[in-house]
């Protein structure tokens, strides 16, 4: 297991060891692989020169052999129930027809006919019928959410189209400091700054105030009276709780801020405290799992014009990012310095000797101190610069923990199930067998799994950007609808910024892979993913799903050497020959088959092969882990659950 070593207090006082040119070249090469968006694993597995079994692409012959005319021509998973006369009588399922025809203005006038009878209809009528058949009246599209008759009279209309969100392209593996600096300058727009000690004290007060708040219980209910008035009352109550906690923690500061009990006079302070919670959550997705939702819901209501008129002050401030801090002080040229490579590098053990790790720590601390002294100004101190550099290092650690598991699983997929004769067995699945809702041959399932993992990797690679865009959608003044989505009352809100970024990421992944298996529908602002907060919550689960699987597979051999009784257990379970390999194959085969089988819901709109349905299937597999025959292996390798050792810390 890899460990990321952070800053040590005594590291700066240690002498810096000189490295040879070969070590410097190797170090830069390793760092470039860590920081680049084109890792060697994905390049090896997904490259255009790979064979179908190695690259996840299917040849025309294989596609023709797997094509079923009774299924949707777009996703080849759902039964076709509509014929589009404007698309050469192609047959679509209701989900794909609705999504694909709203993407192109030229297709809006296409007429369609239900396959099982019914009159011909225009695209709009067919879309409405399709949505009703799929148990939902809002589908994922490129455009903002539709306004239907179910919308409450106080909800604002869907927002107008905003400028397309930039998708940060990753640099190629290079030692060019200028190119790396340009990439880092662009990416730093989304990297939050690490908090200082005084800010962490305020964060604890905010967390305590949110824990005792009953905001959603009082506001998101169907009750008599003015809902806007309830929002204002609850926001003021949270602010009063914060004020009381500040007075209790620091009486002098509390007297300075709240002697007159004027909330509007301290609006900037409240906005700063709420911004700390948002910044902390982006850098630490496993923290504030019980309170971040309350915070966003509170700020979502505070952004409404009618609430601001009654509240009298604004509590929303932009997140403090690395780019914002450096640009305000005219120090963006710091990122173009070649020493930034060493100063922001993440130090990972990966079996290295301790002396090598210590040397890398000293080299990193030396680079940080050198840059801090070189670029410090009266308005931007050396400590501020150290915080900025360590924040970039936190971002690289985030990528290592959230993005790299996808690369590791792609390696395992290629090793065990690639080639014409996979050593791990067949990945073929059939609908109705063991809960599967899709029917795929081995080659098609291999491509489907590799494409899903590659897409998750791209999403995790750009998660800081997606998180910032999600908060921009959530905290806009365009309003939302409180609706029963089948999972209780939820705030259904359009996600135009996240939607455009996700479609750009999806197109990038599809272009790289060549072919695409399954549906390309992205649910946003509908009953499946009501708002951008739900979107963030879904995709922060990816490493929580993948890490236990990798831990069980990768640690199995070392655990056998440490515990002979485990070897006997595996021999009884999988046979005496190549015991570890057999156990690893059993775990990976079941995961690649049934965590990607379209299960997890009772209709193809909520599960299936759509972009969000792939993650739904994975969570459905996680919910049944205790029933798997290899579950004891998970327990013996340290498994405590897919939520970690503690739900909320």
N, C-alpha and C positions, 0 to 999 in steps of 0.2 A: 504494500500500500504506500502511495506517495504522500509525502508531507511537505507543505509549503512553509519555509522558514522565513519569518518576518524579521523586523528590526530588533537587534539586541543592544542593550545599553553600553556594553563594553566593546562592541564591534569597532567603533570609530577609533579607539585607542590602540588597536592592534596594528602591527605593521602590514603594509600591503605587499603581497608577494607578486613578483614580476612573472608574467606568463610568456611562454614561447610563442612564436608566430603560429605554430600548428595549433596550440591550445586556443589562441585567440580566434583563429578561423573556425575551429570546431565549436567554440562557445557562441560565436555569432550565427553559425549555421543552426545550432540548436534553438537559439532564441528566435531566429526568423521563423522556424517551424512552429514554435509555440504561438507567436504573435500573428502570423499570417493567417488569412482566412482560407488558404488552400493547403491543408495539411497533407502530409505524405500518405496518410491512410486513405483519405478520400480520393486523392489523385490516383493511387494504385487501384482502388476498388471501383471508382466511378469514371476513370479516364476514357476518352472516346476510342482509344485503341484497344480497349479490353474486349474480351469475348463476351457474349451475352451472359454467361454464368458468372463472369468476373466483374462486369460493369453494370449489371442490373438492366441492360437493354435487351429487347427482344427483336429478333430478325423478322422480316416481313412474313416469312413462311411460318414462323412460330405464332405470330399474331393472327395469321389467317387460320391456323389450326385451332387456336383457342377461341376464335370469334364465334359467338352464338347469336344468330339473328333474332332469337326471342328475347334477348336482353338489350338494354339501352346501348345505343351506338357510342355514346360518350364514355360511360363508366364501365360497361360490360359486367356489371354486378347486379343492378336492379332490373326487375322485369319491365319491359317496354310497355307503356300504356297510352302513348300518344304518337301520332304520325304527323310530321310537319311537312305540309305540301310546299312550303317555300324553300325547303332544304332537300329537294329531290326525294321526297317521301321517306326521309330518314326517320327511324323510330327512336324515341326518347322516353326515359322515365320522367315522372312529373318533376322531380327535383332538378335534374340536369336541364330539362327543357326550359324551366322557369329561369334558371341561372344563366344559361348560355344565351338565351334570346334577349335578356336585358343588358347584356354586355355590349351588343352592337345595335346602334340606332336603325340600321338597315333591316334588322330581323324583327323589329317590333310589330310590323304589319303582317307577319307570316300567319297563315291560317293553319289550324291543326284539327285533327279528328281523333277522338278516343278510339282505341283499337277495339274495345269491347262494346261498340255501339255508341250512339249519341250524335248530335248534330255538329257540323263544323263550327268552329269558333275562331274569333280573332285571338291574337296573342294575349291580350289583356284578360279576356274571359277564360281562356285556357289556363293562364297562369293562376287566376283566382281559384279555378276548379282544382288545379294541381295542388295548390297550397292547402285547400280544404281537405283534399284526400290525404295529404301528408301530415294532418293534425297540426297545422301551423299557418298563420296568415302573414308571416314575414319571412322572407328567404334571404340568404346571403348573396349579395351582389356587390358590384363595384360602386354603385351609387348609394347615397344615404338611405336610411330606413323609410319605408312608405308610411304615410299617415292613413290609418284605416278608421272605420266608423267606431271601433272600440276605443279610440283615443279619448282621454279625459279632456273636458273642455278647457282646463287650465294649462294643458301641456303646450309647449311651443312647437312650431313646425320644424321639420327636419332642416339641418343647417345647409347652407349653400356650399358648393364645392370650394374647397380650400386648395392652395398650391400643393402640388404633389410633394410628398415627404421624400427627402433624399435617402437613398439606400447607400450606406457607406461601403464602397468596394474595398476588399482586402488587398494589400500589396502582394506582389509576387515574392518568392523567397529570394531576397537580395541582401547584400551588405551595404547598399547605397543608403547612407544616413539621410540624405536629402529626401529620397523617396519615402523612407520610413517616417521621417518627420512630417511630410505632407499628409501621409495616411493618418498619423497620430493626431495631427492638428484637426483633421476632419472628425475623427472619432471622439475627440475630447469634448465636443459639443454635448455629448450625452453622458459623460462620466461625472458623477457627483463627487464633491470634495469630502474627504474624511473629516469627521467631526473632532473638534478640540475637546479638552476636558470640561470647560464651562458649558459647552453645548451638550455634552453627554449628561450633565446634571439636569439641564432643562428637559432633555429627552425622557429621563426617568419620571419627572413630574408630569409630562404629557401622557406617558404610558399609564401612570397611576390614575390620572383624571379620566382617561378613556375607559379604563377597566370598570370603573364604578358608574359610568354613564349608561343610561338606558335609551339612547337616542333612537335606534331603529325600532325598539319596542313601542316607543311613544309616537313616532312619526309615520312609519310605514305600516299603517293599519287603516282599515276602513271604519271610520268613526265619525260621529256628528261633530260639527264645529269647523272652524277654519284650519285647514292643514298648514297654511302658510304661517299662521299665528303659532301653531305648535312647533314649527321649525325654529322660529325666532326665539321662542321660550327655551327650547332645548339647547340652542347654540349659546345663548346667554348663560344658561346653567353650567355648561362645560367651561366657559370662560371664567365664571365665578369660582368653580372648583379649582381651576388652574391658579387663579389669584390667591385663593386660600392656601394652596400648597406652597406657593412661592413665599408667602408671608411666614408660613411655618418653617420653611427651610432656610430662608435668609430674611430676617425681619427688616433689616435696613433697606434692602432692595425692594421688598414688598411695600414699605412705606413710601419710597420714592415713586414707585409705579402706580400704586392704587390708593394713595391718600385721599384723592377726590372721588374715587369709585367711578371714574369716567372711562368707559370701555373705548369710546372713539379716540380718546387721547392716546391710548396704548395700542391702537390698531396695528402699528408696525411691529410691536413686540409680539402680539398674538400671531401675526402672519409668520414671523420668524420662527416661533416655537412649532407651529404646524408644519412649516417647511422642513424643520429638523426631522420630524417623523417620516415625512415622505422621502427625504434624502437617505435616512437610515434604512428604510425598507428596500430601496432600490439596491443598495450595496449589500444588504443582508436579507435575502428573500425568506430565510427560515425564521427571522425575528418578527415580532409584532403580528403574529398570525391570528391573534384574537382581537386586536385593536386597530389594525390598519384599515380594515373594512369600515369600521365606525368612523374613522378619520376621513376617509374619502367620501363617504355618504354625507357627513356633516359639511364638508367643503363643497360637495356637489350642490347641496341646497343653498349654501351661502353664496354661490355664484348666480343664483336666480335673481333677476332684477327686482321682483316683488319682495323677495326676502331682504335684499340689500337696502331697499327703501325703508323698511321697518327697522332693520338692524342698525343702520346708521354708520357702519364702517365695514371695510373690506378685510378679510382674513386670509387672502390667497396671495402668495408671493412666488415668483419663479424659483425653481430649484437651483441651488448654488453649484455650478459645474466648474470643471477645470478650465474650460475654454473661457467662461465668463470671468473668472478671477484673473487669468493671464491677460485677456484682452482689455480689461478695465485698467490694468497697470502697464499696458504696453509691453508685455513680456512674452508674447507668443513666439518670438524667435528662440526662446529657450528650447522649444520642442524640436528645433532643427539642429541642435547641438549633437554631435556623434556620441557623447557620453550618456545621452538619454537611454541608449540601448542597455547599458549596464545598470543605470540608476533605476530603471523600471522593470528589470528582469525578475521573473518569478523563479525562486530557487527551489528545485524539486529534487528529492533524494534519488529515487529510481535506482537504488542499489549502489550509489556512489560511495566511496570511502569518506569517512568523517573529515579527513584533512582536506579533501576536495570541496566538500560542502562549506567548511569554514573559510577556505580561500575565496569561494564565490561570494559568501556573505561579506567578507572584508572588502572585496572588490566593489560590490554594490554600495556599501556604506561609504567607501571612498568617493565613488562617483556622485552619490547624493550630496555629500558635504562639499565637494568641489563645485558642483552646479549651484548649490545654495549660496556659497560665498561669491561666486562669479556674477550671478544675476540679481543679487539682493539690492534693493533700493530703499530709501526712507519710507515709502508707502507699501512696499512688498518686502517683508522681512525674510531672513533666512529660514525661520521656522515656518512661515507661510509657504515658501517654496518647497521645503521638505514635505509638508502636508500634501501639496499638489503632486509631487513625484510619487509619494506613497499611495495616493489615490489612484494614479495610473497603474501602479503595481497591484492594487486591490482589483482593478478591472481585469488584469491578466489572470489573477487567481480565480476570478469569477468564470472566465472562459475555460480555465483548466478544469474546474469542478462541474460546470454545466454543459459545456460544449464537447469536451474531449471524450466523455463516455460514449457518445454517438460514434466517434471515430473508432474507439476500441471495439464496440459491437460490430461495426462494419468489417473490421479485421477478422473477428471470429466468424462472421457470416461467410466471408470469403474462404477462410481456412477450412471450415468444417463442411460447408455446403456449396462451395464453388466448384467449377469444373464439370466435366461430363459425368464423372462418377463420384458424387459427393461422399465423403467418409462419414458424415453425420447422419445419413439417411435422407429420405425424401421429405420435402416440405409441402407436398400436395395436401389440400384440404377440400372438403366437400360440404356444401350447405346442408345443415341438419345433422351432421355428424359431430359429436362432442361440442355442441352449442355453436358451431360455425354458421355464419350467414352468407359466406362467400364460397364460390367454387373456383379453385385455382390449381393448375398443374404445378409441378415443382419449379419449372423455369419462371412461370408467371408469379408465383408466390415469392420466389427469390427476388425478382425485380421489384415486387410490391414492397417487401420489407426493406430492401436497400434504398428505395426511393423515399420511404417514410422516414428512415433514420437520417438520410441525407437532408431531407426537408427540416426535420427537427434540429439538425445541426446548424442549418442556416438561420433558423429562428433564434436559437440560443446565441449564435454569434452576434446577432443584431438586437438582443433583448433589451439592452440599455436604451437604444433608440426607440424600440417598440413601447417600452415602459413610459418614456417621456411623451410619446404621441398618445398613448392610452390616457394618461393624466390630462393631456390637452383636450381630448374628447370628453372625458368625464367632467372636467371643471369648466366646460364652455357654458355660456348662458342660454343655450338653445333648448334646455329642458329635457324631460323624459316622461315616460308613461309608466304608471304603477299598474302592473297587470299580473294576473295569475297565469304563469307559464306552464303549469302542470307540476311545478316544484315549489309551490307557494308564491306569494307576492314578490315580484322582482321588478327592478327598475329597468325598463326596456328603453335603450337610448341608442341613437345612431353613432357609428364609429367611423366617420369618413377618413380620418388620418390613418388610423390603424388599418383600415380596409385597403387603402391605396398601398401602404407599405407592405402588407401581407401579399397582395397580388404581385407586387414587384419582386418579392422574395420567391414566390411560387414560380413566376416566369423565369427567374434566374436559375432555379433548380431544374425546371423542365428543360431549359435550353442546354444546360450542362449534361443532363442525363440522356437527352435525345428522344426517348419514348416515355410515355406515362401510363401507368396501370391504375385504373380506378377513376373515381370522380375528382374533379378539381374545384368543387363547390366549397367556399369558405363561409361558415356561419358567423355572422356578426350582427348584432342588433336585432336578433330574432328570439324565438322561444328557447333555442338551444344554447346560444351565447347571448344573453340579454344585453350586456354592456361590455365595455372594455375592461372593467375590473374582473369580470368572469374570464375574459380572454387571458389576462395576466395570470390569474390563479391556475388556469389549465396548463399553461406552458412552463410555469415554474415547477410543475410536478415531474417533468421529464427526468431530471437527474435523480429524483427520489425513487423513480421506477427502475432506472437503469443501474444505479450504483449497487443495490443488493444483488442483482443478477451477476454483474461483473465480479463482485466480491466472492460470491459462491463459486464461480467458475475459476477465477484466478488464484484464489487462496487454497483450493482443494488439495493440491499436491503438497504444499508446505504443511497443511494441517495433518495430512496422512503421516508425514515423517515425525511430527510432534506427538501424534496420538495413534499408536498402533491399533487400538480398538476400533478406530474409524476405518482402518484398512479392512478389518474383518467384516465390519458392517457392509462396506461397499462390495466386497467379494461375494457376500451372501445375496446382495441385491442385484449386482450386475455381472457376476462371474469373475473368475480369477485372472483372466487374460486382459491386460491393459485396462485395469480397473478405473484409473483416473480418467482416461480418455472416454470410456463408455459413460461414466457419470456426467462428464462435461457435455457430451453429445445429447444425453437424455434431457438435461436442463435446457440447452440451447434449442434443441429441436422443438420442445414443447413451447418455449417462449416465442420463437419465430413463427410457429404455426398458429397458436391460439391467442397470442397477444396482438395478432394482426389478422383476425378472422372475421371482422365486421360485427362482432357481438357487442353486447352492452346495452341494447335497447330493443323495444318490440316493434320498431319501424325503421325503414331505411333513411328516413329524414334525420333521425337522431343518432343513428350509428351507421354501419355500412362502410363504404370506402371513401367517403368525403374526407376533407382535410382534418376536420375535428373528430370525425368518427374513428379515425385511426388511433387517436389518443383515448377515446372512450373504450375501445377494445382492449387497450393495454391496461387501463384501470380495472376493467372487468376481469382480466386475467389475474391481477393483483388480489382482487377480492376472494379468489378461490385458491390462493397459494397454500393454505393449510390442508387442502384436500389432495395435493400433489404427492406422488410417491417419493419424490426427492426432497420434500420439505425438511426432513431431518438434516440434510446437508446444509441447507440455509441456516438452521439453528446452530449447527456445529461450527459454522464459519462466522458467527457473530451477528446473525440477523435478529433484529428486534422489532422490525416493522417498516413499512414504506413511509411512515411519517417521522422516522428517526427515533432517538431515545426519548425525546421530550417533545410534546406537541407544540408548546409555546414557551419560549425562553427569551 
